[in-house]
């Protein structure tokens, strides 16, 4: 039977992996508000509007959306336990003025003639079997004049996590219980987590979700994947991080949205090193360098997946790919290059205990948020 991305793993682990520890609600809401404003979504826009969210998890982000006062809020998730947790959170803590509908359905199976002012798909398109097709389907639910918020992940932005996953593959024994495996990785990455501020999950939950969850059958969903699949009726209103500057006068309207999206794709490849490493803000570089970096990172991910499927003779090949990548970026991003070299040496040596200088603080820019608007004219 074909494994269902996310759902089968979360069904085994429970809703805790998609939950968040939100002790300070005001601070959490301010962060969500900041995200929305940066994407061009005025919080007041949602009052009285209709909203659909795919993959709401246990409803922490949805609670903020609910708090903004939409008239109708539809939440779609294929995990019944996860959806139940979301429903409990919104019914208990949300606005009594919002009409809500909770639909347990696979995204591919969901169909409706209803269009919405705001469509949300955070953290649920990447790793699907056919993410671009799913994205195109979700676009159809956006009203003319409405917005869609979604997230992307690339082999480049997730490269640091790939190496941590590779480290797990290097030392984990199948004879160990899952709890023993997780505890071992927590001990190996303790100083890594110390460099992450405002973690909303425990290290154990992060490790299970990012290092143990099967991903081999799914595909990344990158900014170019998204923008190249948009029809001319959609325009990008914002991205986080904001990597693109447009000095065009507002009256000099682009001939088509597709032309503008092409410029966004070009800027993506010219800022590739900034997606690799969140510690750095590098000046733009050549698109060719960006494309080379993404190509090697994609090869590394393919090799990681093959190792996880049992091809144990690939270790030298993957170390060679990483060394090639380090050399390629060394003149533009020396700290990242040193992080890769240090990680390779550490992993090759079986994660022997010693103080690491560069790898623990290296985290990529993970997932990116994008908002698009469906034009009315």
C-alpha positions as CSV (number, residue, x, y, z in Angstrom):
1,X,0.0,0.0,0.0
2,X,1.3,3.4,-0.9
3,X,2.4,5.5,2.0
4,X,0.4,8.7,2.5
5,X,2.8,11.6,3.1
6,X,2.7,13.0,6.7
7,X,-0.6,11.1,7.6
8,X,0.7,7.6,8.1
9,X,3.7,8.9,10.2
10,X,1.5,11.3,12.3
11,X,-1.1,8.5,12.8
12,X,1.6,6.4,14.4
13,X,3.2,9.3,16.4
14,X,0.0,11.1,17.4
15,X,-0.9,14.8,17.1
16,X,2.0,15.9,19.3
17,X,4.3,16.3,16.3
18,X,2.1,18.9,14.7
19,X,1.4,20.6,18.0
20,X,3.2,23.7,19.3
21,X,4.2,24.9,22.7
22,X,2.7,28.4,22.8
23,X,3.0,29.7,26.3
24,X,2.8,33.4,25.4
25,X,-0.3,33.7,23.2
26,X,0.2,37.5,22.7
27,X,3.7,37.0,21.5
28,X,2.6,34.2,19.2
29,X,-0.2,36.3,17.7
30,X,2.2,39.2,17.2
31,X,4.5,36.9,15.2
32,X,1.6,35.8,13.1
33,X,0.5,39.4,12.6
34,X,4.0,40.3,11.5
35,X,4.1,37.5,9.0
36,X,0.7,38.4,7.5
37,X,1.7,42.1,7.2
38,X,5.0,41.2,5.6
39,X,3.2,39.1,3.0
40,X,0.8,42.0,2.2
41,X,-2.1,40.6,4.2
42,X,-3.7,43.3,6.4
43,X,-5.1,41.6,9.4
44,X,-8.4,43.5,9.0
45,X,-8.8,42.0,5.6
46,X,-10.1,38.7,7.0
47,X,-13.0,40.2,9.1
48,X,-16.2,38.9,7.6
49,X,-14.4,37.0,4.9
50,X,-14.4,33.2,4.0
51,X,-11.3,31.1,4.7
52,X,-10.2,27.6,4.0
53,X,-7.1,26.0,5.6
54,X,-5.5,22.8,4.4
55,X,-3.5,20.9,7.0
56,X,-4.3,23.0,10.1
57,X,-2.4,20.7,12.4
58,X,-3.6,21.1,16.0
59,X,-4.9,24.6,15.2
60,X,-2.4,27.0,16.7
61,X,-2.0,29.0,13.6
62,X,-5.7,28.6,12.8
63,X,-6.5,30.2,16.2
64,X,-4.9,33.4,15.1
65,X,-6.9,33.3,11.8
66,X,-10.1,32.6,13.8
67,X,-9.3,35.5,16.1
68,X,-9.3,37.9,13.0
69,X,-13.0,37.3,12.6
70,X,-13.8,35.6,9.3
71,X,-17.4,34.8,8.8
72,X,-16.7,31.2,7.7
73,X,-13.7,29.0,8.3
74,X,-13.3,25.6,6.7
75,X,-10.5,23.3,7.9
76,X,-9.4,20.3,5.9
77,X,-7.1,17.6,7.2
78,X,-6.7,13.9,6.4
79,X,-5.8,13.0,10.0
80,X,-8.9,12.5,12.2
81,X,-7.1,12.8,15.5
82,X,-5.2,15.9,14.4
83,X,-8.4,17.5,13.1
84,X,-10.2,16.7,16.3
85,X,-7.4,18.5,18.3
86,X,-7.8,21.5,16.0
87,X,-11.5,21.5,16.5
88,X,-11.2,21.4,20.3
89,X,-8.7,24.3,20.3
90,X,-10.9,26.5,18.1
91,X,-14.2,25.7,19.8
92,X,-12.7,26.2,23.2
93,X,-10.6,29.3,22.5
94,X,-11.9,30.8,19.3
95,X,-14.5,33.4,18.5
96,X,-18.1,32.4,19.0
97,X,-19.0,34.5,15.9
98,X,-17.2,32.3,13.4
99,X,-19.0,29.6,11.4
100,X,-16.6,26.6,11.2
101,X,-16.6,23.4,9.3
102,X,-14.1,20.6,9.9
103,X,-13.6,18.2,7.0
104,X,-11.6,15.0,7.3
105,X,-10.4,14.4,3.8
106,X,-7.2,13.8,1.9
107,X,-6.3,17.0,0.0
108,X,-6.5,15.2,-3.3
109,X,-10.0,14.0,-2.5
110,X,-11.4,17.3,-1.4
111,X,-13.8,18.9,-3.9
112,X,-16.1,21.8,-3.6
113,X,-17.6,24.5,-5.8
114,X,-17.1,27.0,-3.0
115,X,-14.5,29.8,-3.5
116,X,-12.8,31.5,-0.6
117,X,-11.4,34.9,0.1
118,X,-8.3,33.4,1.8
119,X,-6.7,30.0,1.2
120,X,-4.0,28.7,3.5
121,X,-1.6,25.8,2.9
122,X,1.3,26.0,5.4
123,X,3.7,23.1,5.6
124,X,1.6,20.7,3.7
125,X,2.5,20.9,0.0
126,X,6.2,20.0,0.1
127,X,6.8,16.3,0.4
128,X,3.6,15.4,-1.4
129,X,3.9,12.9,-4.2
130,X,2.8,15.5,-6.8
131,X,3.2,18.9,-5.0
132,X,2.8,21.1,-8.1
133,X,-0.5,19.3,-9.1
134,X,-1.8,19.7,-5.6
135,X,-0.8,23.4,-5.6
136,X,-2.7,24.0,-8.8
137,X,-5.8,22.3,-7.3
138,X,-5.7,24.5,-4.2
139,X,-5.4,27.6,-6.4
140,X,-8.8,26.9,-7.8
141,X,-10.5,27.6,-4.4
142,X,-9.3,31.3,-4.4
143,X,-11.9,33.9,-5.3
144,X,-11.1,36.6,-7.8
145,X,-9.5,39.3,-5.6
146,X,-8.7,36.7,-2.9
147,X,-5.4,35.6,-1.5
148,X,-3.5,32.3,-1.0
149,X,-0.8,31.8,1.6
150,X,1.5,28.7,1.1
151,X,4.9,27.5,2.0
152,X,7.8,26.1,0.0
153,X,10.9,24.1,0.8
154,X,14.0,23.4,-1.3
155,X,16.9,21.0,-1.1
156,X,19.0,24.1,-0.5
157,X,17.0,25.6,2.3
158,X,16.8,22.2,4.0
159,X,20.4,21.3,3.4
160,X,21.5,21.7,7.1
161,X,18.6,19.3,8.1
162,X,19.8,16.9,5.4
163,X,23.2,16.6,7.0
164,X,21.6,16.1,10.5
165,X,19.5,13.3,8.9
166,X,22.6,11.9,7.4
167,X,24.3,11.9,10.8
168,X,21.3,9.9,12.2
169,X,21.7,7.4,9.4
170,X,25.4,7.0,10.1
171,X,25.1,5.8,13.7
172,X,21.5,4.5,14.3
173,X,21.2,0.8,14.7
174,X,17.9,-1.0,13.8
175,X,18.4,-3.1,16.9
176,X,17.7,0.0,19.0
177,X,14.2,1.0,20.0
178,X,12.8,4.2,18.6
179,X,13.0,5.8,22.0
180,X,16.7,4.9,22.3
181,X,17.4,6.2,18.8
182,X,15.7,9.5,19.5
183,X,17.5,9.9,22.9
184,X,20.9,9.2,21.2
185,X,20.2,11.9,18.6
186,X,19.1,14.4,21.3
187,X,22.5,13.9,23.0
188,X,24.4,14.4,19.7
189,X,22.5,17.5,18.7
190,X,22.1,19.1,22.2
191,X,24.5,22.0,21.3
192,X,22.7,22.4,17.9
193,X,19.4,23.1,19.6
194,X,21.1,25.6,22.0
195,X,21.6,27.8,19.0
196,X,17.9,27.8,18.1
197,X,15.9,30.4,19.9
198,X,12.1,30.3,20.4
199,X,11.7,26.6,19.5
200,X,8.0,25.7,19.7
201,X,8.6,21.9,20.0
202,X,10.8,19.7,22.2
203,X,14.1,18.4,20.6
204,X,12.5,14.9,20.7
205,X,9.6,16.1,18.6
206,X,11.8,18.0,16.2
207,X,14.0,14.9,15.7
208,X,11.1,12.6,15.0
209,X,9.5,15.0,12.6
210,X,12.6,16.0,10.6
211,X,15.0,13.1,11.0
212,X,12.8,10.0,11.3
213,X,9.7,10.9,9.2
214,X,9.9,9.1,5.8
215,X,10.4,11.6,2.9
216,X,11.8,9.4,0.1
217,X,8.6,9.2,-1.9
218,X,7.8,12.9,-1.7
219,X,9.2,15.9,-3.6
220,X,10.4,19.3,-2.6
221,X,8.2,22.2,-3.6
222,X,10.4,25.2,-4.4
223,X,9.7,28.9,-5.1
224,X,10.4,28.3,-8.8
225,X,8.1,25.2,-8.8
226,X,5.3,27.4,-7.4
227,X,5.9,30.5,-9.6
228,X,6.4,28.6,-12.8
229,X,3.1,26.8,-12.3
230,X,1.0,30.0,-11.7
231,X,-1.4,31.1,-14.4
232,X,-1.4,34.7,-15.5
233,X,-4.3,35.6,-13.2
234,X,-2.2,35.2,-10.1
235,X,0.4,37.8,-8.8
236,X,2.8,37.4,-5.9
237,X,2.0,39.9,-3.1
238,X,4.9,39.0,-0.8
239,X,7.4,36.4,0.3
240,X,9.2,35.7,3.6
241,X,12.1,36.0,3.6
242,X,11.8,39.0,1.3
243,X,14.6,38.3,-1.2
244,X,13.4,40.4,-4.2
245,X,13.5,44.2,-4.7
246,X,11.3,45.7,-7.4
247,X,11.9,49.3,-8.3
248,X,9.3,49.4,-11.0
249,X,7.0,52.4,-10.9
250,X,3.5,51.3,-10.2
251,X,2.1,52.7,-13.4
252,X,4.6,50.7,-15.4
253,X,2.5,47.6,-15.2
254,X,4.3,44.4,-16.3
255,X,3.0,43.1,-19.6
256,X,2.0,39.9,-17.7
257,X,2.2,38.5,-14.2
258,X,4.3,35.7,-15.8
259,X,7.0,38.2,-16.6
260,X,7.1,39.4,-13.0
261,X,7.2,35.9,-11.7
262,X,10.1,35.1,-14.0
263,X,12.0,38.0,-12.3
264,X,11.2,36.5,-8.9
265,X,12.6,33.2,-10.0
266,X,15.8,34.9,-11.3
267,X,16.2,36.7,-8.0
268,X,15.7,33.3,-6.2
269,X,18.7,31.8,-7.9
270,X,20.8,35.0,-7.3
271,X,20.1,34.7,-3.6
272,X,20.6,31.0,-3.2
273,X,23.4,31.2,-0.6
274,X,21.1,33.2,1.7
275,X,18.6,30.3,1.6
276,X,21.4,27.8,2.6
277,X,22.4,29.6,5.8
278,X,20.3,31.8,8.0
279,X,23.3,33.2,9.8
280,X,24.4,35.1,6.7
281,X,23.1,37.8,4.5
282,X,25.2,37.6,1.3
283,X,25.1,40.0,-1.6
284,X,23.5,38.6,-4.7
285,X,25.6,36.3,-6.9
286,X,25.3,34.8,-10.3
287,X,22.2,32.8,-11.2
288,X,24.5,30.1,-12.5
289,X,26.1,29.7,-9.1
290,X,22.7,29.4,-7.5
291,X,21.6,26.8,-10.0
292,X,24.8,24.8,-9.4
293,X,24.2,24.9,-5.7
294,X,20.7,23.7,-6.0
295,X,21.7,20.9,-8.4
296,X,24.3,19.5,-6.0
297,X,22.0,19.9,-3.0
298,X,19.3,18.0,-4.9
299,X,21.8,15.2,-5.7
300,X,22.7,15.0,-2.0
301,X,19.0,14.6,-1.1
302,X,18.6,11.8,-3.6
303,X,21.7,10.1,-2.1
304,X,20.3,10.5,1.4
305,X,17.0,8.8,0.3
306,X,18.9,6.0,-1.4
307,X,21.0,5.4,1.8
308,X,17.7,5.2,3.8
309,X,16.5,2.6,1.4
310,X,19.5,0.4,2.1
311,X,22.1,1.5,-0.5
312,X,24.9,1.5,2.1
313,X,27.7,1.8,-0.6
314,X,26.8,5.4,-1.3
315,X,28.6,7.1,1.7
316,X,31.8,8.0,-0.3
317,X,29.7,9.4,-3.1
318,X,27.6,11.6,-0.8
319,X,30.7,12.9,1.0
320,X,32.2,13.7,-2.3
321,X,29.1,15.7,-3.3
322,X,29.2,17.7,-0.1
323,X,32.9,18.4,-0.5
324,X,32.2,19.6,-4.1
325,X,29.5,21.9,-2.8
326,X,31.7,23.3,0.0
327,X,34.5,24.1,-2.5
328,X,31.9,25.7,-4.9
329,X,30.7,28.2,-2.3
330,X,33.9,28.7,-0.3
331,X,34.7,32.1,-1.8
332,X,31.2,33.5,-1.4
333,X,30.1,31.8,1.9
334,X,33.2,30.7,3.9
335,X,31.3,30.1,7.2
336,X,28.8,27.8,5.4
337,X,31.7,26.0,3.6
338,X,33.5,25.4,6.9
339,X,30.2,24.1,8.4
340,X,29.8,21.6,5.6
341,X,33.4,20.4,5.9
342,X,33.1,20.0,9.7
343,X,29.9,18.1,9.4
344,X,31.3,15.7,6.8
345,X,34.3,15.0,8.9
346,X,32.1,14.5,12.0
347,X,29.7,12.2,10.2
348,X,32.4,10.2,8.5
349,X,34.0,9.6,11.9
350,X,30.8,8.3,13.4
351,X,29.8,11.4,15.4
352,X,32.6,11.0,17.9
353,X,32.2,13.4,20.8
354,X,34.1,16.6,20.3
355,X,33.4,20.3,20.2
356,X,32.2,21.5,16.9
357,X,32.7,25.1,15.9
358,X,30.6,25.7,12.8
359,X,28.0,22.9,12.2
360,X,25.9,23.3,15.4
361,X,24.9,26.9,14.6
362,X,24.2,26.2,10.9
363,X,20.5,26.2,10.0
364,X,19.1,27.0,6.7
365,X,16.0,29.1,6.0
366,X,13.8,26.0,6.1
367,X,10.4,26.8,4.7
368,X,9.5,30.0,2.9
369,X,6.1,31.7,3.0
370,X,4.6,33.1,-0.2
371,X,1.3,34.9,-0.7
372,X,-0.4,35.3,-4.1
373,X,-3.4,37.3,-5.2
374,X,-5.9,36.3,-7.8
375,X,-6.5,39.3,-10.0
376,X,-9.9,40.7,-10.7
377,X,-8.9,42.6,-13.8
